[in-house]
């Protein structure tokens, strides 16, 4: 249902853009062409059509802003990691786990950090504080968990869903889908660890330890604990053979999301009549 709603809205927007471009005279000058297009969108149409144009303009502007913002955040993080990286430890862990064929970067930081980072080619980021707290088997579990995220390109898809949920904020189903994807990818990463290590003990110890520390230090950053996924992750570790059912969408979310395509559909029907 969520995919149907999103596809319908995108189709409606695409149809409106195509229809309106037919009214714009061709011009080799890009600036004049853009000026004519914008003028046509917000001047040469009735109020009802301008409602759809407003949705389109909001989505396009938000998309540009989010892409730029994500790029800046990525570059800033890359710069910080470069400054904090402990090359000797990074090389040591990368060599120790060279069979994974992935770069492991160790950074000097007081917080417990374990994450996968990178849009197209992800690296595993671990902090010295995290490495000091856990034994070799627990660290192996952490690395396997982040390795799964890297191989499945979860950081990239998470950013894409984040951008889309902001661009189409009037479709709350997208944000719900993003939350569902987050839970599922964490569960699958933990399942990968359990299968590799033939035990739930290591990853379970890591989660419980970090949860206890998170309660003492609410501002703890770097390890994803402050979201709904943690409850399902604990259930999977306690009952590894039980089948977990993660709810995707709620009825009110679907109903609210249907308002936009219904309104757009009515406007298009009126215009075509």
C-alpha positions as CSV (number, residue, x, y, z in Angstrom):
1,X,0.0,0.0,0.0
2,X,2.8,2.4,0.9
3,X,4.6,1.8,-2.4
4,X,1.3,2.3,-4.3
5,X,0.6,5.6,-2.6
6,X,4.1,6.9,-3.2
7,X,4.1,5.7,-6.9
8,X,0.7,7.4,-7.4
9,X,1.9,10.8,-6.1
10,X,5.2,10.6,-8.1
11,X,3.1,9.8,-11.2
12,X,0.7,12.6,-10.6
13,X,3.6,15.1,-10.1
14,X,5.3,13.8,-13.2
15,X,2.2,14.2,-15.3
16,X,1.7,17.8,-14.1
17,X,5.3,18.6,-14.9
18,X,5.0,17.0,-18.4
19,X,1.7,18.8,-19.0
20,X,3.1,22.2,-18.0
21,X,6.3,21.9,-20.0
22,X,4.2,21.6,-23.1
23,X,3.1,25.3,-22.4
24,X,6.7,26.5,-22.2
25,X,8.3,27.8,-25.4
26,X,11.6,26.1,-26.3
27,X,14.7,28.2,-25.7
28,X,18.4,27.5,-26.0
29,X,19.1,29.8,-23.2
30,X,18.9,27.8,-20.0
31,X,18.2,30.8,-17.7
32,X,15.4,32.0,-19.9
33,X,13.9,28.5,-20.1
34,X,14.0,28.2,-16.3
35,X,12.4,31.6,-15.9
36,X,9.7,30.7,-18.4
37,X,9.1,27.4,-16.6
38,X,8.8,29.0,-13.1
39,X,6.5,31.7,-14.5
40,X,4.3,29.1,-16.1
41,X,4.1,27.1,-12.9
42,X,3.1,29.9,-10.6
43,X,1.4,32.5,-12.8
44,X,-0.2,30.9,-15.8
45,X,-2.3,28.4,-13.9
46,X,-5.4,28.5,-11.7
47,X,-5.1,28.2,-7.9
48,X,-6.0,24.5,-7.9
49,X,-3.0,23.7,-10.2
50,X,-0.7,25.9,-8.1
51,X,-1.4,23.6,-5.1
52,X,0.3,20.7,-6.9
53,X,3.0,23.0,-8.1
54,X,3.7,24.0,-4.5
55,X,4.1,20.3,-3.6
56,X,6.5,19.9,-6.5
57,X,8.5,23.0,-5.7
58,X,8.7,21.9,-2.0
59,X,9.9,18.4,-2.9
60,X,12.5,19.7,-5.4
61,X,13.9,22.4,-3.1
62,X,14.0,20.0,-0.1
63,X,15.7,17.4,-2.2
64,X,18.5,19.8,-3.2
65,X,18.9,21.0,0.4
66,X,19.0,17.5,1.9
67,X,21.6,16.3,-0.7
68,X,23.8,19.3,0.0
69,X,23.3,18.9,3.8
70,X,24.2,15.2,3.7
71,X,27.2,15.9,1.6
72,X,28.4,18.5,4.1
73,X,27.8,16.2,7.0
74,X,29.8,13.4,5.3
75,X,32.7,15.7,4.5
76,X,32.8,17.1,8.1
77,X,32.7,13.6,9.5
78,X,35.4,12.4,7.1
79,X,37.6,15.3,8.2
80,X,37.0,14.6,11.9
81,X,37.7,10.9,11.5
82,X,41.0,11.7,9.7
83,X,42.0,13.9,12.7
84,X,41.1,11.4,15.3
85,X,42.2,8.2,13.6
86,X,44.8,6.0,15.2
87,X,46.6,4.7,12.1
88,X,48.6,2.0,13.9
89,X,45.4,0.5,15.5
90,X,43.5,0.9,12.2
91,X,46.1,-1.0,10.3
92,X,46.3,-3.6,13.0
93,X,42.6,-4.3,13.0
94,X,42.3,-4.1,9.2
95,X,45.1,-6.7,8.9
96,X,43.6,-8.9,11.6
97,X,40.3,-9.0,9.8
98,X,41.7,-8.9,6.3
99,X,39.5,-11.8,5.2
100,X,36.5,-9.4,5.4
101,X,38.2,-7.2,2.8
102,X,37.0,-4.0,4.4
103,X,38.8,-1.1,6.0
104,X,38.5,-0.8,9.8
105,X,39.3,2.7,11.2
106,X,40.0,3.2,14.9
107,X,39.5,6.7,16.2
108,X,40.4,8.2,19.6
109,X,37.2,9.2,21.3
110,X,35.7,9.0,24.8
111,X,32.3,7.7,23.5
112,X,31.6,4.2,22.5
113,X,31.5,4.3,18.7
114,X,30.7,1.4,16.4
115,X,29.3,2.3,13.0
116,X,29.6,1.8,9.3
117,X,30.2,5.0,7.3
118,X,30.4,5.9,3.6
119,X,27.9,6.3,0.8
120,X,29.2,4.0,-1.9
121,X,32.1,2.2,-0.1
122,X,31.6,1.9,3.6
123,X,34.3,1.6,6.3
124,X,33.9,0.3,9.8
125,X,34.5,2.9,12.5
126,X,35.4,1.9,16.0
127,X,36.5,4.1,19.0
128,X,39.3,3.4,21.4
129,X,36.9,3.6,24.2
130,X,34.8,0.8,22.7
131,X,37.8,-1.4,22.1
132,X,39.0,-0.9,25.7
133,X,35.6,-2.1,27.1
134,X,35.1,-5.4,25.3
135,X,37.1,-8.6,24.9
136,X,38.3,-10.0,21.6
137,X,35.1,-12.2,21.0
138,X,32.8,-9.3,21.7
139,X,34.8,-7.0,19.5
140,X,34.6,-9.6,16.8
141,X,30.8,-9.6,17.2
142,X,30.7,-5.8,16.8
143,X,32.9,-6.0,13.7
144,X,30.7,-8.7,12.1
145,X,27.6,-6.6,12.8
146,X,29.1,-3.5,11.1
147,X,30.5,-5.6,8.3
148,X,27.0,-6.8,7.4
149,X,25.8,-3.2,7.3
150,X,28.7,-2.4,4.9
151,X,28.2,-5.3,2.6
152,X,24.5,-4.6,2.3
153,X,25.1,-0.9,1.7
154,X,22.9,0.0,4.6
155,X,24.5,3.5,5.2
156,X,23.7,4.5,1.6
157,X,20.1,3.2,1.7
158,X,19.5,4.9,5.0
159,X,20.6,8.3,3.6
160,X,18.3,7.8,0.6
161,X,15.3,7.0,2.8
162,X,16.1,10.0,5.0
163,X,16.2,12.3,2.0
164,X,13.0,10.9,0.5
165,X,11.1,11.1,3.9
166,X,12.1,14.8,4.1
167,X,11.2,15.5,0.4
168,X,7.8,13.9,0.8
169,X,7.1,14.9,4.4
170,X,3.4,15.0,3.4
171,X,3.6,11.2,2.9
172,X,4.3,9.9,6.4
173,X,4.3,6.3,5.0
174,X,7.8,7.0,3.8
175,X,9.1,7.9,7.2
176,X,7.4,4.7,8.6
177,X,9.0,2.6,5.9
178,X,12.4,4.2,6.8
179,X,11.9,3.2,10.5
180,X,10.8,-0.3,9.5
181,X,14.0,-0.7,7.3
182,X,16.1,0.5,10.2
183,X,14.7,-2.2,12.5
184,X,15.0,-4.9,9.9
185,X,18.6,-4.1,9.0
186,X,19.6,-4.2,12.6
187,X,17.9,-7.5,13.2
188,X,19.5,-9.0,10.1
189,X,23.0,-7.7,11.1
190,X,22.6,-9.3,14.5
191,X,21.4,-12.6,12.9
192,X,24.5,-12.5,10.8
193,X,26.6,-12.2,13.9
194,X,24.8,-15.1,15.6
195,X,25.2,-17.4,12.6
196,X,28.9,-16.5,12.3
197,X,29.7,-17.0,16.0
198,X,27.2,-19.8,16.6
199,X,26.1,-18.0,19.8
200,X,24.0,-15.1,21.0
201,X,26.3,-14.6,24.0
202,X,28.8,-12.1,22.5
203,X,26.4,-9.7,20.7
204,X,24.0,-10.0,23.7
205,X,26.8,-9.0,26.2
206,X,27.6,-6.0,23.9
207,X,24.0,-4.8,23.7
208,X,23.3,-5.2,27.5
209,X,26.6,-3.4,28.4
210,X,25.9,-0.5,26.1
211,X,22.3,-0.2,27.3
212,X,23.5,0.1,30.9
213,X,26.0,2.7,29.9
214,X,23.5,4.5,27.8
215,X,21.2,4.9,30.9
216,X,24.0,6.4,32.9
217,X,25.1,8.6,30.0
218,X,22.0,9.7,28.0
219,X,24.1,11.7,25.6
220,X,26.1,8.6,24.5
221,X,26.6,8.9,20.7
222,X,27.9,6.5,18.1
223,X,26.1,3.3,19.0
224,X,22.4,3.2,17.9
225,X,20.4,2.4,21.0
226,X,17.9,5.2,21.3
227,X,15.4,3.8,18.8
228,X,12.7,1.1,18.7
229,X,15.1,-1.4,17.1
230,X,16.8,-2.2,20.4
231,X,13.7,-3.9,21.8
232,X,13.4,-6.2,18.8
233,X,17.2,-6.9,18.9
234,X,17.0,-8.0,22.5
235,X,13.9,-10.2,21.7
236,X,15.9,-11.9,18.9
237,X,18.8,-12.6,21.2
238,X,16.7,-13.9,24.0
239,X,14.5,-16.0,21.7
240,X,16.7,-16.6,18.7
241,X,14.4,-19.3,17.2
242,X,11.2,-17.3,17.6
243,X,9.8,-15.4,14.6
244,X,9.6,-11.7,15.2
245,X,6.9,-9.6,13.5
246,X,7.8,-6.0,13.0
247,X,4.8,-3.9,12.2
248,X,5.3,-1.8,9.0
249,X,2.4,0.7,8.8
250,X,-0.5,1.8,11.0
251,X,-3.9,2.6,9.7
252,X,-3.9,6.3,10.5
253,X,-0.5,6.7,8.8
254,X,-2.0,5.2,5.6
255,X,-5.1,7.4,5.8
256,X,-3.1,10.6,6.3
257,X,-0.8,9.7,3.4
258,X,-3.8,9.1,1.1
259,X,-4.9,12.7,1.5
260,X,-2.3,14.0,-0.9
261,X,-2.9,11.7,-3.9
262,X,-6.7,12.1,-3.4
263,X,-6.4,15.9,-3.5
264,X,-4.1,15.8,-6.5
265,X,-6.3,13.4,-8.3
266,X,-9.4,15.6,-7.8
267,X,-7.4,18.6,-9.1
268,X,-6.3,16.7,-12.2
269,X,-9.8,15.4,-12.9
270,X,-11.2,19.0,-12.6
271,X,-8.5,20.3,-15.0
272,X,-9.1,17.6,-17.5
273,X,-12.9,18.0,-17.4
